[in-house]
Amino acid sequence: MFIGPPGVGKGTQAERLAAAQGIAKISTGDVLRAAVRHGTPLGRQAKAFMDSGALVPDELVIGMLAERLKADDTKSGYLLDGFPRTLPQAEALETMLVSRGERLDRAVAFEAAADVIVARLSGRRGCPACGKVYHVTNDPSSRGTMCGGCGTALTQRDDDREETIRKRLTVYERETAPVLSYYQARGVLTTLDGTAPIDQVAARVETALGGRRSA
Ligand code: AP5
């Protein structure tokens, strides 16, 4: 599982690691944004919370994750990105894992200073078609303002405005930081500095996971 403040690079590293390991990446932010895009009942309930930088209520997100875990692609392991974000979510995950006969290998917590995070999120661009994420200077698309993979025009997330980013950081400190202690107490937490180029952070993740890069 990857945990950390908004914009610290969880999604970027999760994409790489899941591809290298050949396992499913489950990003609750991505699942929620897809629900909003498709106008599902969950998406309609979640949208206002997400736009304001607040967390979506636990019961909605926990139910969503329980559904997602039923898919076949979770059978050979999976990487959670952005879940759990509250203590009730961590406890619900524990219950789900026990009932599935699984255990959490490791919780990797990424850290970066607030000014680094604001710069990263302000420059983030994403592809609405294939989901690939770029940064205007740190990780630009080979095709400028179009996706290097599929050629679709890149867009900026609604919650990547500076005032919403600050709110998300406050919410992280209040709601999610306690989750770190939960995993620390269980001896599965590794904290790493996310303030380095993407390849260097990927190498730190590999070390944190004991050098496992491929399945
Ligand atoms: P979510 O989508 O999970 O957002 P987040 O946690 O705020 O994280 P981000 O996606 O913003 O950042 P990231 O750490 O993945 O960074 P990235 O790799 O993109 O959640 C959105 C909303 O959904 C929440 O606010 C909430 O409302 C709701 N939600 C989701 N899960 C929930 C839950 N469990 N419970 C309740 N509500 C939930 O990188 C950022 C930028 O930096 C990119 O442009 C990237 O190219 C660049 N970058 C990445 N790494 C580096 C690096 N090492 N050096 C330089 N640039 C880098």
Residues whose N, C-alpha, C, O or C-beta is under 5 A from the ligand:
A	BS01	AP5	G4 P5 P6 G7 V8 G9 K10 G11 T12 Q13 T28 G29 D30 L32 F49 M50 G53 A54 L55 V56 V61 G82 F83 P84 R85 R120 L121 G123 R124 R125 V133 Y134 H135 N138 D139 G194 A196 P197 I198 V201
